Amino acid sequence: MSDVLLSRYQILQKLGSGGFGDTYLAKDIALPTHPFCVVKHLQPKDPDPSALSIAKTFFEREAECLYRLGEKSDRIPRLYAHFEENGQFYLVQEYIDGRELSEELLPGKPLTEDRTIKLLWEILEVLAIVHRENVIHRDIKPSNIMRRKCDGKLVLIDFGAVKEISALAVTSHGKTSMTVPIGTPGYMPSEQARGKPRLASDVYAVGIIGIEALTGIASDRLPEDPNTGVIIWRDRATVSDSLAQFLDKTIHEYHLSRYQNASEALQALMAIADPSVSSPLSTIPTAVVANASRKSITVSKPSKFVPIAVTLGSLAVAGGVGIALLNRPINVPPPVIVNTPTIELIPEPIPTVSPEPTPEVTIAPEPTPTSEATIDPEPEPTSQPEEPESTPTPEATETAKLNEVALVFNPPSLVRTEPTITGSILCPVRSVRKISIYGSTDSWYRTDVCGTMGYIHQSQIRFD
C-alpha cells in the first residue's frame, strides 16, 4: 500500500489489524491544518473477479450508509472518502481522539448501578440513531465504543456491515456466501452467529456490556448454565431487581423475547432511572398528565389554596383553646368558628374570613379544582394563567419562526426541565401525537407540550 493515497491521505502508523483488514492513522495533507483521519483498508479474500464485482457493489452501498449515519449524529464518525484501487477498498473516516470503553471496564472492578445505567443510556442513545435508519451495527463491544476526549461523550465506531466485503466468497454454483460471521464471540447472539443478525442482536451486545460493568467479569468468562446456556451473573453483582430484569431481557436467547431495537430498550431503561414513570398517575409529583384521547393538558395548582386552609385551620384551633381556658366572658372579639371541616371551592369569590377587617381573599374561577391534573378541550397558551398576557417580543417572534412539528412515536415519553437524564420530569407524553419543537440542545429537543418549555429526547420523536 502506498504511503499517500489519492495524493491526499498520508499514512502515519498502523492502529490495528484484523481478519477483515487493517486500520491506519493518517493526515489529510490537502487541507491547511493537515487534520488527522482514519484509513481502513479492506481486502477481499476471494480473488475471483465475480466476487470482486459483488464486493465493489456492496462497498458502495455500505459506504453510502456510513456517510448518511455520520451526518445524523456527531457521535458517529463522519465518512470523508471511499474508493477502490487495484482491487483493494479504502474508507477514510473522522479520527476520534479518545480512549476505548474497554479501558473503563476493568476485570475485578465492577461499576455501581447508577454508573452502569448511565453507561447503558449513553450507548443506547447513539445506537437508537443507527437503528432508526434500519442499520445493524453487528459488532457492538467496548473496543468499538470510544470516550471522546473533548467532551466525554461515547462515540460508536467500526460498523461491522462493511467488513462483509472481506468475507465475501463465490460458491461453485455462482452464489455469494460469507466465509465467517461478522461479530465478536461473547457479544454475538446465536442468530447473528448463524449469519442472520437483527436489530435485537445489537441490543444483546449492549446487555452483555451492562453485565460486564456490574460484575467486573469479561464477557468470555461469564459462566453459563450447562443445560440451558443462560448466562449466570446475578449472584456476582449488586443490582436491583428492575435493572436485573432489564438486562436479562436484553440477553434473552430468543431474539423476539428481547427489546426489538435500541429505542425500545432505552425507553425501558428510562423507567428504571426514574421509577415515577411506572407509578400511578396520581403519584406523579408534577401532577401533569397527557390524555391519550385529548390533545390538551392543564396543570392543576392546589398550592394556591393551601395558605387559606392553613389560616382558617389555625384560627379554629386558637378559638377552641381560648374557649377552654377562659372561665368568664371578656370583651374581646369572638373567635372564628368554622362550621364545615373542609373548604368548598366554587367559582364565585370566597368572602373574607377574619375576626378583624382584612382585604378580601378571592379565588379566581377555575374548572373543578382537584389534586389531579385536569384535561381541558382548549389549552391555555401557558401553564400560569394568573399572570397577565405579555406583549410578544422580537425574541419570541424569532422562536416561533423556528417552530417545527415532530411525532412522538414511542409513548410513554418523558419531557424534562433540563436536557439531561437527571432533569425533573415535567410530564409524560402517553400517546402517539404531534408536538411543536423549538430547537435542540445536544440530543434533546425543546417543546412546550407540557404547557411550559421542556426537553424531550431525540430517541422518542421523529420528523416527518
MIZAKOL-748316 format. One record per residue (C-alpha): x, y, z. Coordinates in steps of 0.25 Angstrom, whole numbers, plus 2048, in hexadecimal, padded with zeros to 3 digits. Each point is the difference from the previous one (the first is absolute). Layout:
N
+-----+-----+-----+
!  xx !  yy !  zz !
+-----+-----+-----+
!   X !   Y !   Z !
...
+-----+-----+-----+
//
This chain:
464
+-----+-----+-----+
!  xx !  yy !  zz !
+-----+-----+-----+
! 800 ! 800 ! 800 !
! 805 ! 80E ! 7FC !
! 804 ! 80A ! 80B !
! 7F7 ! 80A ! 7FA !
! 7F2 ! 7FD ! 7FB !
! 7F9 ! 808 ! 7F5 !
! 80C ! 80A ! 802 !
! 7F9 ! 805 ! 80C !
! 800 ! 7F6 ! 80C !
! 80D ! 7FD ! 806 !
! 802 ! 7F4 ! 808 !
! 806 ! 802 ! 80D !
! 7FF ! 7F3 ! 808 !
! 7F8 ! 7F3 ! 801 !
! 7F5 ! 801 ! 80B !
! 7FB ! 7F2 ! 7FF !
! 7FF ! 7F3 ! 7F8 !
! 7F6 ! 7F5 ! 7FF !
! 7FA ! 7F5 ! 7F7 !
! 7F9 ! 80B ! 7F8 !
! 80B ! 809 ! 7FD !
! 809 ! 80B ! 806 !
! 7FD ! 80E ! 806 !
! 80A ! 80B ! 7FF !
! 802 ! 80E ! 806 !
! 802 ! 80A ! 7F5 !
! 7FF ! 80F ! 7FE !
! 7FA ! 808 ! 7F5 !
! 80B ! 808 ! 7F9 !
! 7F6 ! 807 ! 7F7 !
! 7FB ! 808 ! 80B !
! 807 ! 80C ! 806 !
! 801 ! 7FA ! 80F !
! 802 ! 7F2 ! 7FB !
! 7F6 ! 7FA ! 809 !
! 801 ! 7F1 ! 805 !
! 7F6 ! 7F6 ! 7FA !
! 7FF ! 7F0 ! 800 !
! 802 ! 7F8 ! 7F3 !
! 7FA ! 7F2 ! 800 !
! 806 ! 7F6 ! 7F6 !
! 7F6 ! 7F5 ! 7FC !
! 806 ! 7F4 ! 7F9 !
! 7F6 ! 7F6 ! 7F9 !
! 805 ! 7F2 ! 803 !
! 7FA ! 7FA ! 7F3 !
! 808 ! 804 ! 7F4 !
! 7F5 ! 7FC ! 7F6 !
! 7FC ! 80B ! 7F7 !
! 7F1 ! 7FD ! 803 !
! 803 ! 801 ! 80F !
! 807 ! 80D ! 7FD !
! 7F5 ! 806 ! 7F8 !
! 7F6 ! 7FD ! 80B !
! 809 ! 805 ! 80B !
! 801 ! 80D ! 7F8 !
! 7F1 ! 802 ! 800 !
! 7FF ! 7FC ! 80E !
! 80B ! 80A ! 804 !
! 7F9 ! 80C ! 7F9 !
! 7F3 ! 7FD ! 807 !
! 806 ! 7FE ! 80E !
! 808 ! 80D ! 7FE !
! 7F4 ! 808 ! 7FD !
! 7F9 ! 7FA ! 80C !
! 80D ! 805 ! 809 !
! 7FF ! 80E ! 7FA !
! 7F1 ! 801 ! 803 !
! 802 ! 7FC ! 80E !
! 80C ! 809 ! 802 !
! 7F7 ! 80C ! 7FC !
! 7F5 ! 7FC ! 80A !
! 809 ! 801 ! 80D !
! 80D ! 805 ! 804 !
! 802 ! 7F3 ! 809 !
! 802 ! 7F8 ! 7F3 !
! 80D ! 803 ! 7F8 !
! 7FE ! 807 ! 7F3 !
! 804 ! 7FA ! 7F3 !
! 809 ! 809 ! 7F8 !
! 803 ! 7F7 ! 7F4 !
! 7FF ! 7F2 ! 7FB !
! 807 ! 7FA ! 7F4 !
! 805 ! 7F3 ! 7F9 !
! 80E ! 7FF ! 7FB !
! 806 ! 7F3 ! 7FA !
! 7F5 ! 7F7 ! 805 !
! 802 ! 806 ! 80E !
! 7F6 ! 808 ! 807 !
! 802 ! 80C ! 809 !
! 7F8 ! 809 ! 80A !
! 804 ! 80D ! 805 !
! 7F9 ! 804 ! 80D !
! 800 ! 80A ! 80B !
! 80B ! 7FE ! 80B !
! 7FA ! 7FF ! 80E !
! 80A ! 804 ! 80A !
! 7FD ! 7F9 ! 80D !
! 801 ! 7F2 ! 807 !
! 7F9 ! 7F3 ! 7FE !
! 7F5 ! 7FD ! 80A !
! 807 ! 7F3 ! 803 !
! 80A ! 809 ! 808 !
! 7F4 ! 803 ! 809 !
! 7FB ! 7F2 ! 802 !
! 80B ! 7F9 ! 807 !
! 800 ! 7F2 ! 806 !
! 7FD ! 7FF ! 80E !
! 7FC ! 80F ! 801 !
! 7F0 ! 800 ! 7FF !
! 7F9 ! 80D ! 7FE !
! 7F4 ! 805 ! 809 !
! 7F2 ! 7FE ! 7FB !
! 7FF ! 80F ! 7FD !
! 80C ! 801 ! 7F8 !
! 7FC ! 7F3 ! 7F8 !
! 7F2 ! 806 ! 7FD !
! 807 ! 80D ! 7FB !
! 80A ! 7F8 ! 7F7 !
! 7F4 ! 7F8 ! 7FA !
! 7F8 ! 80C ! 7FE !
! 80C ! 807 ! 7F8 !
! 802 ! 7F3 ! 7F8 !
! 7F1 ! 7FE ! 7FC !
! 7FF ! 80F ! 7FE !
! 809 ! 800 ! 7F4 !
! 7FC ! 7F2 ! 7FB !
! 7F2 ! 804 ! 7FF !
! 804 ! 80A ! 7F5 !
! 806 ! 7F4 ! 7F9 !
! 7F4 ! 7F8 ! 802 !
! 7F7 ! 80A ! 7FB !
! 807 ! 7FF ! 7F3 !
! 7FD ! 7F1 ! 800 !
! 80F ! 7FE ! 801 !
! 806 ! 7F5 ! 808 !
! 80E ! 803 ! 806 !
! 803 ! 7F1 ! 802 !
! 80D ! 802 ! 808 !
! 7FC ! 807 ! 80D !
! 80B ! 7FE ! 80A !
! 808 ! 809 ! 80A !
! 80C ! 801 ! 7F6 !
! 7F6 ! 806 ! 7F5 !
! 7FB ! 80B ! 80A !
! 809 ! 80C ! 802 !
! 7FF ! 80A ! 80B !
! 803 ! 80D ! 7F9 !
! 80B ! 808 ! 807 !
! 7FA ! 80E ! 7FC !
! 7F2 ! 7FE ! 807 !
! 800 ! 7F3 ! 806 !
! 7F5 ! 7FA ! 7F7 !
! 7FF ! 7F2 ! 7FB !
! 803 ! 7FE ! 7F1 !
! 7FC ! 7F3 ! 7F9 !
! 80B ! 7FC ! 7F6 !
! 803 ! 7F4 ! 7F7 !
! 7F3 ! 7FC ! 7FA !
! 800 ! 7F1 ! 7FD !
! 7F8 ! 800 ! 7F3 !
! 80B ! 806 ! 7F7 !
! 809 ! 7F4 ! 805 !
! 7F8 ! 7F7 ! 7F7 !
! 808 ! 805 ! 7F5 !
! 80C ! 7F8 ! 805 !
! 7F7 ! 7F3 ! 803 !
! 7F9 ! 7FF ! 7F3 !
! 802 ! 7F4 ! 7F7 !
! 7FA ! 7FA ! 7F4 !
! 7FC ! 7F1 ! 800 !
! 801 ! 7F6 ! 7F5 !
! 7F2 ! 803 ! 7FC !
! 803 ! 80F ! 7FE !
! 7F9 ! 804 ! 80D !
! 806 ! 809 ! 80B !
! 802 ! 7FC ! 80E !
! 807 ! 804 ! 80D !
! 80D ! 7F9 ! 803 !
! 7FF ! 804 ! 80F !
! 7F5 ! 807 ! 808 !
! 801 ! 80F ! 803 !
! 801 ! 803 ! 80F !
! 808 ! 7FD ! 80D !
! 7FE ! 7F3 ! 808 !
! 7FB ! 803 ! 80E !
! 7F8 ! 80C ! 7FA !
! 7F9 ! 7F9 ! 7F5 !
! 7F3 ! 7F9 ! 802 !
! 7FC ! 7F2 ! 7F9 !
! 7F8 ! 806 ! 7F4 !
! 80C ! 809 ! 7FD !
! 80A ! 7F4 ! 801 !
! 7F7 ! 7F9 ! 7F5 !
! 801 ! 80C ! 7F7 !
! 7F2 ! 806 ! 803 !
! 802 ! 80C ! 808 !
! 7F5 ! 809 ! 804 !
! 7FF ! 80E ! 808 !
! 7FD ! 7F8 ! 80C !
! 80E ! 7FA ! 7FE !
! 806 ! 80D ! 803 !
! 7F7 ! 801 ! 80D !
! 806 ! 7F3 ! 804 !
! 80E ! 805 ! 7FF !
! 7FC ! 80D ! 809 !
! 7FB ! 7F7 ! 80A !
! 80D ! 7F8 ! 801 !
! 807 ! 80D ! 802 !
! 7F7 ! 804 ! 80B !
! 802 ! 7F2 ! 807 !
! 80F ! 802 ! 7FF !
! 7FF ! 80E ! 806 !
! 7F8 ! 7FA ! 80C !
! 808 ! 7F4 ! 803 !
! 80F ! 804 ! 7FC !
! 800 ! 7F3 ! 7F8 !
! 804 ! 7FF ! 7F1 !
! 7F6 ! 7FB ! 7F6 !
! 808 ! 7F4 ! 7FD !
! 801 ! 7FC ! 80E !
! 7F1 ! 801 ! 804 !
! 7FB ! 7F2 ! 805 !
! 7F5 ! 7FA ! 7F9 !
! 7F5 ! 7F6 ! 804 !
! 805 ! 7F2 ! 7FA !
! 7F1 ! 7FC ! 7FD !
! 7FB ! 80D ! 7FA !
! 80C ! 808 ! 7FC !
! 7FA ! 80C ! 808 !
! 80B ! 809 ! 806 !
! 801 ! 800 ! 80F !
! 803 ! 80D ! 805 !
! 7F6 ! 806 ! 80B !
! 807 ! 7FA ! 80C !
! 80D ! 807 ! 7FB !
! 7FB ! 80E ! 800 !
! 7F9 ! 80A ! 80A !
! 7F4 ! 803 ! 7F8 !
! 7F1 ! 804 ! 801 !
! 7F5 ! 7F6 ! 7FB !
! 7FC ! 80B ! 7F6 !
! 80D ! 801 ! 7F9 !
! 803 ! 7F1 ! 801 !
! 7F3 ! 7FD ! 7F9 !
! 803 ! 80B ! 7F5 !
! 80E ! 7F9 ! 7FE !
! 7FA ! 7F2 ! 800 !
! 7F6 ! 804 ! 7F5 !
! 80B ! 807 ! 7F7 !
! 808 ! 7F3 ! 800 !
! 7F5 ! 7F6 ! 7FE !
! 804 ! 7F5 ! 7F7 !
! 7F4 ! 801 ! 7F7 !
! 800 ! 80E ! 7F9 !
! 7F1 ! 802 ! 800 !
! 801 ! 800 ! 80F !
! 80A ! 80B ! 801 !
! 7FD ! 80F ! 7FE !
! 7FF ! 801 ! 7F1 !
! 808 ! 80C ! 7FE !
! 809 ! 80B ! 807 !
! 7F4 ! 80A ! 802 !
! 7F7 ! 7F5 ! 807 !
! 80C ! 7FC ! 809 !
! 803 ! 80F ! 803 !
! 7F1 ! 802 ! 804 !
! 800 ! 7F5 ! 80A !
! 80D ! 805 ! 806 !
! 7FA ! 80E ! 802 !
! 7F5 ! 7F9 ! 809 !
! 80B ! 7FA ! 808 !
! 808 ! 80D ! 801 !
! 7F3 ! 807 ! 804 !
! 7F7 ! 7F7 ! 807 !
! 7F4 ! 80A ! 800 !
! 7FE ! 7FD ! 7F1 !
! 7FA ! 7F3 ! 804 !
! 7F9 ! 805 ! 80C !
! 7F1 ! 803 ! 801 !
! 7FC ! 80E ! 7F9 !
! 7FB ! 806 ! 80D !
! 80E ! 7FE ! 807 !
! 808 ! 807 ! 7F5 !
! 805 ! 80C ! 808 !
! 7FE ! 80A ! 7F5 !
! 7F1 ! 7FC ! 7FE !
! 802 ! 802 ! 7F1 !
! 7F9 ! 7F5 ! 7F8 !
! 7FE ! 7FF ! 7F1 !
! 7F2 ! 7F9 ! 7FC !
! 801 ! 7F7 ! 7F4 !
! 7F3 ! 804 ! 7FA !
! 802 ! 80F ! 802 !
! 80B ! 80A ! 7FB !
! 800 ! 80A ! 80B !
! 805 ! 7FF ! 80E !
! 7FF ! 809 ! 80C !
! 808 ! 801 ! 80D !
! 7F8 ! 801 ! 80D !
! 805 ! 809 ! 80B !
! 7FB ! 7FB ! 80D !
! 80B ! 808 ! 807 !
! 7F8 ! 80D ! 7FD !
! 7F5 ! 7FC ! 80B !
! 80A ! 7FB ! 80B !
! 802 ! 80D ! 807 !
! 7F1 ! 802 ! 801 !
! 7FE ! 7F3 ! 806 !
! 80C ! 801 ! 80A !
! 7FB ! 80E ! 804 !
! 7F2 ! 7FB ! 803 !
! 804 ! 7F4 ! 807 !
! 80A ! 808 ! 809 !
! 7F4 ! 809 ! 804 !
! 7F7 ! 7F5 ! 803 !
! 80A ! 7F9 ! 809 !
! 804 ! 80D ! 807 !
! 7F1 ! 803 ! 802 !
! 7FE ! 7F2 ! 807 !
! 80B ! 802 ! 809 !
! 7FC ! 80E ! 804 !
! 7F2 ! 7FB ! 804 !
! 805 ! 7F4 ! 808 !
! 809 ! 809 ! 808 !
! 7F7 ! 80C ! 803 !
! 7F7 ! 7FF ! 80C !
! 7F8 ! 80D ! 7FE !
! 7FC ! 809 ! 7F5 !
! 80A ! 80B ! 7FC !
! 7FE ! 80B ! 7F6 !
! 808 ! 7FA ! 7F5 !
! 7FC ! 7FD ! 7F1 !
! 7FA ! 7F2 ! 7FF !
! 808 ! 7F5 ! 7FA !
! 7FD ! 7FC ! 7F2 !
! 7F8 ! 7F3 ! 800 !
! 801 ! 7F7 ! 7F4 !
! 7F3 ! 7F9 ! 7FD !
! 806 ! 7F6 ! 7F6 !
! 80C ! 7F8 ! 801 !
! 805 ! 803 ! 7F2 !
! 800 ! 80C ! 7F6 !
! 7F7 ! 7FE ! 7F4 !
! 806 ! 807 ! 7F4 !
! 7F6 ! 806 ! 7F7 !
! 801 ! 809 ! 7F4 !
! 7FA ! 80C ! 808 !
! 80A ! 809 ! 808 !
! 801 ! 7FB ! 80F !
! 7FD ! 80A ! 80A !
! 80A ! 805 ! 80A !
! 802 ! 7F7 ! 80D !
! 806 ! 808 ! 80B !
! 7FD ! 806 ! 80E !
! 805 ! 80D ! 7FB !
! 7FE ! 808 ! 7F3 !
! 80A ! 7FB ! 7F6 !
! 801 ! 801 ! 7F1 !
! 7F6 ! 7F6 ! 7F9 !
! 807 ! 7F3 ! 7FC !
! 7FA ! 7FC ! 7F2 !
! 802 ! 7F3 ! 7F9 !
! 800 ! 802 ! 7F1 !
! 7F6 ! 7F7 ! 7F8 !
! 806 ! 7F2 ! 7FD !
! 7FA ! 7F4 ! 7FA !
! 7FD ! 7F6 ! 80B !
! 80E ! 801 ! 807 !
! 805 ! 7F2 ! 805 !
! 80D ! 7FB ! 805 !
! 802 ! 7F9 ! 7F2 !
! 802 ! 806 ! 7F2 !
! 7F4 ! 804 ! 7F8 !
! 7FE ! 7FF ! 7F1 !
! 7FB ! 80C ! 7F9 !
! 7FB ! 7FF ! 7F2 !
! 807 ! 80E ! 7FD !
! 80D ! 801 ! 807 !
! 805 ! 80E ! 804 !
! 80D ! 805 ! 7FA !
! 808 ! 7FF ! 80D !
! 7FF ! 7F8 ! 80D !
! 7FE ! 80C ! 808 !
! 7F3 ! 807 ! 7FC !
! 800 ! 809 ! 80C !
! 80C ! 809 ! 7FA !
! 7FC ! 80B ! 7F6 !
! 802 ! 7FD ! 7F2 !
! 80D ! 806 ! 7FB !
! 803 ! 807 ! 7F4 !
! 807 ! 7F8 ! 7F6 !
! 80F ! 804 ! 7FE !
! 809 ! 7FE ! 7F4 !
! 807 ! 7F4 ! 807 !
! 7F2 ! 7F9 ! 802 !
! 7FD ! 803 ! 7F1 !
! 80D ! 7FA ! 7FC !
! 7FE ! 7F4 ! 808 !
! 7F2 ! 7FE ! 7F9 !
! 807 ! 800 ! 7F3 !
! 809 ! 7F4 ! 804 !
! 7F4 ! 7F8 ! 804 !
! 7FF ! 7F2 ! 7FA !
! 7F7 ! 7F5 ! 802 !
! 805 ! 7F2 ! 805 !
! 7F8 ! 7F3 ! 802 !
! 801 ! 7F9 ! 80E !
! 801 ! 7F2 ! 7FB !
! 804 ! 7F8 ! 80C !
! 7F7 ! 804 ! 80C !
! 801 ! 801 ! 80C !
! 80B ! 80A ! 7FD !
! 805 ! 80A ! 80B !
! 801 ! 80F ! 7FF !
! 80B ! 805 ! 80A !
! 803 ! 80E ! 805 !
! 80F ! 7FF ! 7FB !
! 806 ! 7F9 ! 7F4 !
! 806 ! 7F5 ! 809 !
! 7FB ! 7F2 ! 806 !
! 801 ! 807 ! 80E !
! 7F6 ! 80B ! 7FC !
! 7F3 ! 800 ! 808 !
! 7F4 ! 7FA ! 7F8 !
! 7F6 ! 80B ! 7FB !
! 7F7 ! 7F6 ! 7FA !
! 7FF ! 7F2 ! 7F9 !
! 7FA ! 800 ! 7F2 !
! 7F8 ! 7F4 ! 800 !
! 7FA ! 7FF ! 7F2 !
! 805 ! 801 ! 7F2 !
! 7FE ! 80E ! 7FC !
! 807 ! 80C ! 7FA !
! 807 ! 80B ! 808 !
! 807 ! 80D ! 7FD !
! 80F ! 801 ! 800 !
! 808 ! 80D ! 803 !
! 80E ! 7FC ! 7FD !
! 80A ! 7F6 ! 807 !
! 80B ! 7FE ! 80A !
! 809 ! 7F4 ! 7FD !
! 7F6 ! 7F4 ! 7FE !
! 7F5 ! 807 ! 808 !
! 7F5 ! 809 ! 7F9 !
! 7F8 ! 80B ! 806 !
! 7F1 ! 7FF ! 800 !
! 7F4 ! 807 ! 807 !
! 7F7 ! 7F3 ! 800 !
! 7FF ! 801 ! 810 !
! 7FB ! 80E ! 7FF !
! 80E ! 806 ! 803 !
! 80D ! 7FE ! 7F9 !
! 807 ! 7F3 ! 803 !
! 809 ! 7F6 ! 7F9 !
! 7FD ! 7F2 ! 7F9 !
! 80B ! 7F6 ! 7FC !
! 802 ! 7FE ! 7F1 !
! 7FE ! 7F1 ! 801 !
! 7F1 ! 803 ! 803 !
! 7FD ! 808 ! 7F4 !
! 801 ! 801 ! 7F1 !
! 7FE ! 80B ! 7F6 !
! 7F7 ! 7FD ! 7F4 !
+-----+-----+-----+
//
